[in-house]
């Protein structure tokens, strides 16, 4: 009875379009059309080099996805979504293309991997999932790792940008003024309230007026895995979020906001987008209103 119940839980959890378990990836790791990406990324003040960590140990066959490199070099904002042509070119060179199932992980558990999941979705690619619990869970289960990068074979990729999945500052300002959309901020509460300085210099403290604080950690279990659907729903509702309304997610620079998008997708909600510039953009313009406290 217990084994059957566990299998039912796994069947509900594993979804190759959103989130998969370490067990699911282990079973499919050698599939010819499986591509695994290490999308680890950290704020500069963390003192960690994700590329060096990748070189030391990664899931067998994983390619390293550099968030700062695979971005829009024309923008002064950090790791903005790249042009379609650049994304396709980088993926082809990494041997990632049409017909592949992509699984993305990071070395924090569930942090920057969701951003790459969102990027693939933005480019019209749906066969992509985040590894639940990431590399820490994979290692804790004594699963295999290697320190040599794979030798990629060029694979054709086609992409078509899905503009409804991303919002710019003008669209977010309009949504905040109209109040017809839930703006969800994934930053820690003290940053949302304006009580802590931003890690990037020169930014004002606070949040977009009318937005709600849903710290991304509230969507995770203690082991870094994502909460189940009832737990996610409770977390959003505890923050005062009306899940029947469209949603725009935001954070410091558009990375952890994607965890909220992933969680919303897990709840079957599809009318959500990500504010790519996030607070790195909003916080630098004196002409944009800023709220502090609990708003």
C-alpha positions in Angstrom: 0.0 0.0 0.0 2.8 2.4 0.9 4.7 1.8 -2.3 1.6 2.4 -4.3 0.9 5.6 -2.5 4.5 6.8 -3.1 4.2 6.0 -6.8 1.0 8.1 -7.0 2.8 11.0 -5.3 5.6 10.7 -7.8 3.2 10.6 -10.7 1.6 13.8 -9.6 4.9 15.5 -8.9 6.9 14.6 -12.0 6.0 16.8 -15.0 8.6 17.2 -17.8 7.1 20.6 -18.6 7.5 22.1 -15.1 9.3 20.1 -12.3 10.8 16.6 -12.1 12.3 14.7 -9.2 15.9 13.4 -8.9 14.5 9.9 -9.3 12.8 10.8 -12.6 16.0 12.3 -14.0 18.0 9.3 -12.9 15.7 7.0 -14.8 15.8 9.2 -18.0 19.4 10.5 -17.8 20.6 8.2 -20.6 17.7 8.9 -22.9 19.2 10.0 -26.3 17.1 13.2 -26.3 17.7 14.2 -22.8 19.7 17.4 -22.2 20.7 18.5 -18.7 21.7 22.1 -17.9 23.6 23.4 -14.9 22.2 27.0 -14.5 23.8 27.9 -11.2 24.1 31.6 -10.5 24.8 33.7 -7.4 24.8 37.3 -6.4 28.3 38.8 -6.4 28.2 39.1 -2.6 27.9 35.3 -2.1 31.6 34.8 -3.2 30.8 31.7 -5.2 31.9 30.9 -8.8 29.2 28.7 -10.4 31.4 27.8 -13.4 34.3 26.7 -11.2 31.9 24.6 -9.2 30.5 23.1 -12.4 34.0 22.2 -13.5 34.6 20.4 -10.2 31.4 18.3 -10.2 28.2 18.2 -12.2 25.4 15.8 -13.2 26.8 13.5 -16.0 26.3 15.0 -19.4 25.2 18.4 -18.0 26.1 21.6 -20.0 26.8 24.8 -18.2 24.3 27.6 -18.9 25.8 31.0 -18.2 23.0 33.3 -17.3 25.1 36.4 -17.6 26.5 35.4 -21.0 23.3 34.2 -22.6 21.6 37.5 -22.1 20.9 40.8 -24.0 24.4 42.4 -24.2 22.7 45.6 -25.4 21.1 46.2 -22.1 22.8 47.8 -19.1 20.5 45.8 -16.8 21.7 42.4 -15.5 21.1 39.2 -17.5 18.1 40.5 -19.5 16.4 37.9 -21.8 18.6 37.6 -24.9 17.4 38.1 -28.5 15.9 35.0 -30.1 18.8 34.7 -32.5 21.4 34.7 -29.7 19.5 32.2 -27.7 19.2 29.8 -30.6 22.9 30.2 -31.5 24.1 29.5 -28.0 21.8 26.5 -27.6 22.9 25.0 -30.9 26.5 25.3 -29.9 25.7 23.5 -26.6 24.0 20.7 -28.5 20.5 21.6 -27.3 17.8 21.8 -30.0 14.4 20.8 -31.3 13.1 17.5 -29.9 15.1 17.5 -26.7 13.7 17.2 -23.2 15.6 19.7 -21.1 16.1 19.5 -17.4 17.6 22.5 -15.6 19.2 22.4 -12.1 21.4 24.6 -9.9 23.7 24.2 -7.0 21.5 26.0 -4.5 18.6 23.6 -4.7 15.9 25.6 -6.5 17.1 29.1 -7.2 18.4 30.2 -10.7 17.3 27.1 -12.5 13.7 28.5 -12.7 15.0 31.5 -14.6 16.3 29.3 -17.3 13.1 27.3 -17.3 11.3 30.6 -17.9 13.7 31.6 -20.7 13.0 28.4 -22.6 9.3 29.0 -22.2 9.8 32.6 -23.4 11.5 31.2 -26.5 8.5 28.9 -27.2 10.1 25.7 -25.9 7.8 23.7 -23.6 9.7 20.5 -23.0 11.7 21.9 -20.1 11.6 21.2 -16.4 13.4 22.2 -13.3 15.1 19.5 -11.2 13.3 19.6 -7.8 15.9 20.0 -5.1 18.7 20.5 -7.6 22.3 19.4 -7.2 22.3 19.3 -3.4 19.5 16.7 -3.4 21.2 14.8 -6.2 24.4 14.6 -4.2 22.7 13.8 -1.0 21.3 10.7 -2.6 24.8 9.7 -3.7 23.9 9.8 -7.4 26.7 9.9 -10.0 28.6 13.1 -10.8 31.5 13.9 -13.2 34.0 16.6 -13.7 34.4 16.5 -17.4 32.2 18.6 -19.7 30.4 16.7 -22.5 31.4 17.1 -26.1 28.3 18.7 -27.7 27.1 18.0 -31.2 25.5 20.9 -32.9 21.7 20.5 -32.9 19.3 22.7 -34.9 16.9 24.8 -32.8 14.0 26.9 -33.7 12.5 29.4 -31.3 9.7 31.9 -31.3 9.4 34.5 -28.6 6.2 34.4 -26.5 5.9 38.1 -25.7 3.0 37.5 -23.3 5.4 35.9 -20.8 7.4 39.0 -20.2 6.6 42.6 -19.1 8.6 45.8 -19.4 8.6 48.8 -17.0 5.9 50.6 -18.8 3.5 47.6 -18.7 4.3 47.1 -15.0 3.7 50.8 -14.2 0.3 50.6 -16.0 -0.6 47.4 -14.1 0.3 49.1 -10.8 -1.8 52.1 -11.6 -4.9 50.2 -12.8 -4.7 47.6 -10.0 -6.1 44.9 -12.3 -3.1 42.6 -11.9 -1.4 40.9 -9.0 2.3 42.1 -8.9 4.2 39.5 -6.9 7.6 40.4 -5.4 9.9 37.4 -4.6 12.4 39.3 -2.6 12.9 38.8 1.2 10.4 40.8 3.4 13.0 43.2 4.7 14.0 44.3 1.1 10.3 44.4 0.1 9.5 46.7 3.0 12.5 48.9 2.3 14.2 48.1 5.6 17.3 46.6 4.0 19.7 47.9 1.4 19.6 46.4 -2.1 22.7 44.3 -3.0 23.1 46.4 -6.1 24.4 49.9 -5.4 22.4 53.0 -6.4 18.9 51.5 -6.0 16.2 52.9 -3.8 14.6 50.7 -1.2 11.0 49.5 -1.3 8.7 47.9 -3.8 6.3 48.6 -6.6 3.1 50.2 -5.1 0.3 47.7 -4.7 2.5 44.7 -5.1 2.4 41.7 -2.7 5.4 40.0 -1.1 5.7 36.3 -1.8 9.3 35.5 -0.8 10.4 32.6 -3.0 11.5 30.7 0.1 7.9 30.5 1.2 7.3 28.2 -1.8 10.0 25.7 -0.9 10.3 22.9 1.7 13.2 22.8 4.1 15.2 20.6 1.7 15.0 23.0 -1.2 12.3 21.2 -3.1 9.1 22.9 -4.1 6.0 22.6 -2.0 3.1 20.5 -3.4 0.1 22.2 -4.9 -1.9 22.7 -1.7 1.2 24.1 0.0 1.8 26.5 -2.9 -1.8 27.7 -2.8 -1.6 28.3 1.0 1.6 30.3 0.5 0.1 32.6 -2.2 -3.1 33.1 -0.3 -1.3 33.8 3.0 0.4 36.7 1.1 -3.1 38.0 0.1 -2.8 36.9 -3.6 -5.9 36.5 -5.6 -5.1 33.6 -7.8 -8.0 34.3 -10.1 -6.3 37.5 -11.4 -3.4 37.8 -13.9 0.0 38.0 -12.3 3.3 39.7 -12.9 6.3 38.5 -10.9 9.3 40.6 -10.0 12.4 40.4 -7.7 15.9 41.9 -7.7 16.9 41.2 -11.3 14.4 38.7 -12.7 16.0 35.5 -11.3 14.0 34.4 -8.3 10.8 35.9 -9.7 10.8 32.9 -12.1 10.4 30.6 -9.1 7.0 32.2 -8.6 6.2 31.7 -12.2 7.1 28.0 -11.9 4.9 27.7 -8.8 2.0 29.4 -10.6 2.4 27.0 -13.5 2.4 24.1 -11.2 -1.0 25.3 -9.9 -2.4 25.2 -13.5 -2.3 29.0 -13.8 -1.2 30.3 -17.2 -1.9 34.0 -17.1 1.4 35.0 -15.5 4.4 37.0 -16.8 7.8 38.1 -15.5 9.0 41.7 -15.2 12.5 41.2 -16.7 14.0 44.5 -15.4 12.6 43.9 -11.9 14.0 46.1 -9.1 17.3 46.6 -10.8 15.4 48.7 -13.2 12.4 50.1 -11.2 14.6 51.0 -8.2 17.0 53.3 -10.2 14.4 55.7 -11.7 13.4 58.6 -9.4 10.3 59.2 -11.6 8.8 55.8 -10.6 6.8 55.6 -7.4 8.2 53.4 -4.5 6.2 52.1 -1.6 7.7 51.0 1.8 6.5 49.0 4.7 3.6 46.5 4.2 1.9 48.9 1.7 
